[in-house]
């Protein structure tokens, strides 16, 4: 057939062509949360419109939810207002809602997969840029804006232009202490934060196939940071075994699996571009600047501006001023004030296990504030059952409730002043973690744990 998964799914879900030249795509699963949905529901109310397919819409709360105490009403009046709005809207439109009284509450891109809502062959939309996470299952998943949230609510469709498809192959085996977070940071560093504009990324290769589902989700999660509209991985036995038995997974797995296998990219599929990386060359990565593409291996130094392409030099100069770093400075040894393990990128149980392995028997360095925030109540429960919470608290980490937390600072978890944070989240933009002068360095959860106990950026392989 010479067809890749992206184009197969796109064609299966195209219900019309618009005069704009865009395709009208049916959306199989719509995920909503408390931040980007209130305005969309208000638009429906003003026009006296109903949600077209409430059975395909699922809601949770994550962005503004406090993680230290979740007593209602929230201290933040705006956060409380958002909570009340999604509770009311979900009730009025008969939408399944995983609120604070649900054992399934959590970050939208964590609970979708763990509940089995996310499945191969789907089109998935959510009013959050990191919806690309769900592509790890062989779905095509889009982050959308509030007006598009309205469109999906009222029509279950989106008007979209078909992107090109780039296959990114990671061949070989990853070394000790190297995780999927390092892989995606290396890809973005090489291809650039704008390198994926106009593309969907298909991740493939022996290193990708060797990853578990949670590692694959971290890869796809940050596709958007590289400019790609979508990131996905072809479904395989790892995918099928993960989904089997989950609450919303198909009951007839044999039939579902047959279809899921059929939508995978053909062996001779066509691509608009192909890029290959050698897994053996990837080491633990650390961002030094103000976008995820400004990253280097932990054993390396920050780049010299003169050695950068002309179009990157101005941003690099801005990054050095903001981060208070210098050219050709080793990233290892940079002191930190805060360590954050969490976010939709790295808050799943395997992430916490790897971080706990580093924290076990050690102590958070003096002067460092360290937080561990599970991505969902299910992850929280499992971590407690495994004793991971005790490992963290014994080491001096704060153990929190599920939520987005310090990833984006729409809740009380924020940097103060010029604090510098070792973070397992996805963005290091200026002001992203709450303080306009705060500084963020992205890395894997294990690398964050290493930085927390050493008080500085440290090669995690030295502690393994």
C-alpha positions in Angstrom: 0.0 0.0 0.0 3.0 2.3 0.6 0.9 4.2 3.2 2.0 5.4 6.6 -0.1 5.3 9.7 -0.8 9.0 9.7 -2.3 9.1 6.3 -4.3 6.0 6.8 -5.9 7.4 9.9 -6.4 10.8 8.3 -8.2 9.3 5.3 -10.4 7.1 7.5 -11.6 10.1 9.5 -12.0 12.6 6.6 -15.8 13.3 6.3 -15.6 16.2 3.9 -13.5 18.9 2.1 -14.0 22.5 2.8 -13.9 25.5 0.5 -10.8 26.6 2.4 -9.0 23.6 1.1 -8.9 22.0 4.5 -10.3 18.6 5.4 -13.1 18.1 7.9 -11.9 15.4 10.3 -14.1 13.4 12.6 -12.6 13.4 16.1 -13.0 10.0 17.8 -12.0 11.2 21.4 -12.3 14.7 22.9 -10.5 15.3 26.2 -11.2 18.5 28.1 -9.9 20.2 31.2 -10.8 23.2 33.4 -8.6 25.9 31.7 -9.5 25.9 28.0 -13.1 24.6 28.2 -15.1 27.3 30.1 -15.1 29.8 27.2 -16.0 27.0 24.7 -19.0 25.9 26.7 -20.0 29.5 27.1 -20.0 29.8 23.3 -22.4 26.8 23.1 -24.7 28.4 25.7 -24.9 31.7 23.9 -26.0 29.9 20.7 -28.2 27.4 22.5 -26.2 24.5 21.2 -25.7 21.0 22.7 -22.6 18.8 22.7 -22.9 16.6 19.7 -21.4 13.4 21.1 -21.0 13.6 24.9 -20.1 9.9 25.0 -16.9 10.8 23.1 -16.0 13.6 25.5 -14.2 13.1 28.8 -13.2 15.8 31.3 -10.7 16.1 34.2 -9.1 18.8 36.3 -5.3 19.2 36.4 -3.8 22.6 35.5 -5.0 24.8 38.4 -5.4 22.0 41.0 -3.3 22.6 44.1 -1.0 19.6 44.9 -0.3 20.4 48.6 -4.0 20.7 49.8 -7.1 20.3 47.7 -9.6 21.6 50.2 -12.5 23.5 48.6 -13.0 26.3 48.0 -9.5 26.8 46.6 -7.6 29.8 48.0 -7.3 31.1 44.4 -10.7 32.5 43.5 -10.1 32.2 39.8 -9.1 28.5 40.2 -12.2 27.8 42.2 -14.3 29.6 39.5 -12.7 27.3 36.8 -13.4 24.2 38.9 -17.1 25.2 39.4 -17.4 25.9 35.7 -16.2 22.5 34.5 -18.3 20.7 37.2 -21.4 22.6 36.0 -20.7 22.1 32.3 -19.9 18.4 32.6 -23.1 17.9 34.5 -25.3 19.9 32.1 -24.0 18.2 29.0 -23.8 14.6 30.5 -20.0 14.4 30.0 -18.0 11.9 32.0 -16.0 13.9 34.5 -13.0 12.8 36.6 -13.0 15.5 39.3 -11.5 15.7 42.7 -14.0 13.2 44.0 -13.0 10.6 41.4 -10.2 8.1 41.9 -9.3 8.6 38.3 -8.5 12.3 38.5 -5.2 13.4 37.1 -3.4 15.1 34.3 -5.4 14.7 31.1 -2.5 13.1 29.1 -1.9 10.6 31.9 -5.4 9.4 32.6 -6.4 9.0 29.0 -3.9 6.2 28.4 -4.2 4.6 31.8 -7.9 4.3 31.5 -7.7 2.9 28.0 -9.5 5.8 26.5 -6.5 6.4 24.2 -6.4 3.7 21.5 -4.6 3.0 18.1 -6.3 4.4 15.0 -8.1 7.2 16.8 -8.2 10.9 16.1 -7.9 12.7 19.5 -8.2 16.3 20.3 -7.7 18.3 23.5 -7.3 22.0 24.3 -3.7 21.5 25.4 -0.6 21.5 23.2 0.8 18.3 24.6 -2.1 16.2 23.3 0.6 14.7 21.0 1.3 12.4 23.9 -1.5 10.1 22.8 0.3 9.4 19.5 2.4 6.9 21.4 -0.5 4.5 20.9 -0.7 4.8 17.1 -3.3 7.6 17.2 -3.1 11.0 15.6 -3.6 13.5 18.4 -3.9 17.3 18.1 -3.6 20.1 20.6 -6.3 22.7 19.8 -7.4 26.2 20.8 -10.5 27.2 22.6 -12.5 28.0 19.5 -11.6 24.6 18.2 -12.7 23.0 21.5 -16.1 24.6 20.7 -16.1 23.2 17.2 -15.4 19.7 18.4 -18.1 20.0 21.2 -20.7 21.1 18.8 -19.8 19.1 15.6 -17.3 16.4 16.7 -15.1 17.5 13.8 -12.2 19.8 13.1 -11.2 21.8 10.0 -7.5 20.9 9.4 -4.8 21.0 6.7 -2.9 17.7 6.2 0.7 18.0 7.3 3.7 16.2 5.7 5.1 13.2 7.5 8.7 12.8 8.7 10.0 9.5 9.9 12.6 9.8 12.7 14.4 6.5 13.3 16.4 5.9 16.5 18.5 2.9 15.8 20.7 0.9 18.2 20.4 0.6 22.0 20.3 3.4 24.6 23.1 3.4 27.2 22.7 3.2 30.9 21.2 6.4 32.4 19.7 7.4 29.0 15.9 7.7 28.8 13.3 8.6 26.3 13.4 12.2 27.6 17.0 12.4 26.5 16.1 11.0 23.1 13.5 13.7 22.4 15.7 16.5 23.8 18.4 15.3 21.5 16.0 15.2 18.5 14.8 18.8 19.2 18.4 20.0 19.7 19.4 18.6 16.3 16.3 19.5 14.3 15.4 22.7 16.1 12.2 24.0 17.7 10.9 25.0 14.3 12.2 21.9 12.5 8.9 20.1 12.6 6.6 22.9 11.4 4.3 21.5 8.8 5.1 17.9 9.8 3.8 15.0 11.7 6.6 13.0 13.3 6.7 9.2 13.1 9.2 7.8 15.6 10.6 4.4 14.8 13.8 2.3 15.0 15.1 -0.4 17.3 15.5 2.0 20.3 11.9 3.1 20.0 10.5 -0.4 19.7 12.5 -1.4 22.9 10.7 1.3 24.9 7.7 0.6 27.2 4.5 2.6 26.6 5.3 5.3 29.2 8.7 6.0 27.6 7.0 6.3 24.2 4.5 8.7 25.7 7.3 11.0 26.8 8.8 11.0 23.3 5.5 11.9 21.6 4.6 14.4 24.3 7.4 16.7 23.3 6.9 16.5 19.5 5.2 19.8 19.8 8.3 21.4 21.3 10.1 20.5 18.0 7.4 22.3 16.0 5.6 19.1 14.8 1.8 19.1 14.8 1.7 15.4 15.7 4.1 12.8 17.0 3.2 9.1 16.8 4.6 5.5 17.1 3.2 2.5 15.3 1.2 0.2 17.6 2.7 -3.2 18.4 2.5 -6.0 21.0 3.8 -3.5 23.7 0.8 -1.3 22.9 -1.7 -4.1 22.9 -0.5 -5.6 26.2 -0.6 -2.2 27.8 -4.2 -1.6 26.8 -5.6 -5.1 27.5 -7.9 -5.1 30.5 -8.1 -1.3 31.0 -11.5 0.1 31.9 -12.3 1.7 28.5 -10.3 -0.7 26.3 -12.2 -2.9 23.8 -13.7 -6.1 25.3 -12.9 -8.0 22.1 -9.2 -7.4 22.0 -8.6 -9.9 19.2 -10.8 -8.0 16.9 -9.4 -4.7 18.0 -5.8 -5.8 17.7 -6.5 -7.0 14.1 -7.7 -3.5 13.2 -4.9 -1.8 15.1 -2.3 -3.9 13.2 -3.8 -2.9 9.9 -3.4 0.8 10.4 0.3 0.6 11.2 2.7 2.0 8.6 3.4 -0.4 5.7 6.9 -1.7 5.4 7.3 0.2 2.2 5.4 3.3 3.2 6.3 6.7 1.7 7.5 9.6 3.8 8.2 13.2 3.0 11.4 13.1 4.9 13.5 10.6 6.8 16.0 11.3 9.6 18.2 8.7 11.4 19.8 9.0 14.8 22.3 6.6 16.4 21.1 5.7 19.9 24.6 5.0 21.0 25.5 8.7 20.6 22.8 9.9 22.9 23.7 10.8 26.5 21.7 12.3 29.4 20.6 15.7 28.1 20.2 19.1 29.9 18.7 22.3 28.5 20.9 25.4 29.1 18.6 28.1 27.5 15.1 29.3 27.1 13.6 26.8 24.7 13.8 23.0 24.6 16.1 23.1 21.6 18.9 24.7 23.6 20.1 21.4 25.0 23.4 19.6 25.3 24.7 16.3 26.8 25.5 16.5 30.5 29.2 16.0 29.8 29.3 18.8 27.3 29.6 22.6 27.6 27.2 25.3 26.5 27.8 26.4 22.9 29.8 29.3 21.7 27.6 31.8 20.0 29.9 32.2 17.0 29.6 28.5 16.3 25.8 28.7 16.1 23.8 29.3 12.9 23.1 33.0 12.4 19.4 32.6 13.1 20.0 31.1 16.5 22.5 33.6 17.9 20.2 36.3 19.1 18.1 33.7 21.1 21.3 32.3 22.5 22.5 35.7 23.7 19.1 36.2 25.3 19.3 32.8 26.9 22.8 33.4 28.4 21.6 36.7 29.9 18.5 35.2 31.4 20.1 32.0 32.7 23.2 33.8 33.9 25.4 31.3 32.1 28.4 31.7 29.9 29.6 30.4 26.6 31.6 27.2 26.8 30.5 26.6 30.4 30.2 23.0 31.6 26.5 22.2 32.3 27.6 19.7 35.0 28.1 21.5 38.3 25.5 24.2 37.7 23.9 24.7 41.2 20.1 24.4 41.5 17.5 25.7 44.0 14.5 23.6 43.1 14.0 20.0 41.8 10.6 19.2 40.2 9.6 15.6 39.1 6.2 15.7 37.4 4.2 17.0 34.5 2.4 15.2 31.6 5.9 14.4 30.2 7.3 12.5 33.2 5.0 11.8 36.1 4.1 8.1 35.4 5.0 5.2 37.6 8.1 4.2 35.6 9.4 7.8 35.9 8.9 7.8 39.6 10.6 4.4 39.9 13.7 5.6 38.1 13.9 8.8 40.2 13.3 6.8 43.5 16.2 4.5 42.5 18.5 7.5 42.6 16.9 9.0 45.8 17.0 5.8 47.8 19.4 6.1 50.7 20.4 9.6 49.8 19.3 13.1 51.0 18.2 16.2 49.2 21.0 18.7 49.3 20.8 21.6 51.8 19.0 24.6 50.4 17.2 22.6 47.6 13.4 22.3 47.5 12.4 19.1 45.9 8.9 18.0 44.8 7.5 14.8 43.4 4.0 15.1 41.9 2.4 12.0 40.5 0.5 12.5 37.2 -2.7 10.8 38.5 -4.4 9.4 41.5 -3.8 5.9 40.0 -0.1 6.6 39.8 -0.2 8.0 43.3 -1.8 4.9 44.7 0.6 2.6 42.9 3.6 4.5 44.1 2.4 4.3 47.6 1.8 0.6 47.3 5.4 0.2 46.1 6.8 2.4 48.9 8.1 5.0 46.5 6.5 7.8 48.5 8.5 6.8 51.6 11.7 6.6 49.6 11.2 10.2 48.4 10.1 11.6 51.8 12.9 9.8 53.6 15.3 11.5 51.2 13.7 15.0 51.8 11.4 15.3 48.8 7.9 16.7 49.2 5.3 14.1 48.1 2.3 15.7 46.5 -1.2 15.0 45.2 -1.8 14.6 41.4 -1.8 17.6 39.1 0.2 19.7 36.6 2.0 21.5 39.5 5.2 23.4 38.7 5.1 22.6 35.0 3.2 25.8 34.1 2.5 27.7 37.3 -1.3 28.0 37.1 -1.4 26.8 40.7 0.5 27.6 43.9 3.6 25.6 42.8 5.8 28.3 41.4 9.4 29.4 41.3 10.3 32.5 43.4 12.6 35.2 42.1 15.8 34.0 40.4 15.5 30.3 41.5 16.9 27.8 39.1 14.9 24.5 38.7 16.0 21.1 37.5 12.7 20.0 36.0 11.3 16.9 34.3 8.6 19.0 32.5 8.5 20.0 28.9 9.1 23.8 28.6 11.9 26.1 29.8 10.4 29.3 28.5 11.0 32.5 30.4 8.3 32.8 33.1 6.9 29.3 32.4 7.3 28.2 36.1 5.8 31.3 37.6 8.6 33.7 38.1 9.6 36.1 35.3 13.2 35.8 36.4 13.1 32.1 37.3 15.2 29.7 35.4 14.4 26.2 34.2 16.7 23.3 33.1 14.9 20.3 31.5 16.1 16.8 32.0 14.9 13.2 32.8 13.3 12.4 36.2 16.4 10.4 37.1 18.6 13.4 36.3 16.4 15.7 38.4 16.7 13.3 41.3 20.5 13.3 40.9 20.5 17.1 40.8 18.4 17.2 43.9 20.7 15.1 46.0 23.9 16.7 44.7 22.6 20.2 44.7 23.8 20.7 41.2 23.4 19.4 37.7 25.0 15.9 37.8 25.5 13.1 35.4 23.0 10.5 36.7 25.3 7.7 35.6 27.7 8.5 38.4 25.0 7.6 40.9 23.6 4.4 39.2 
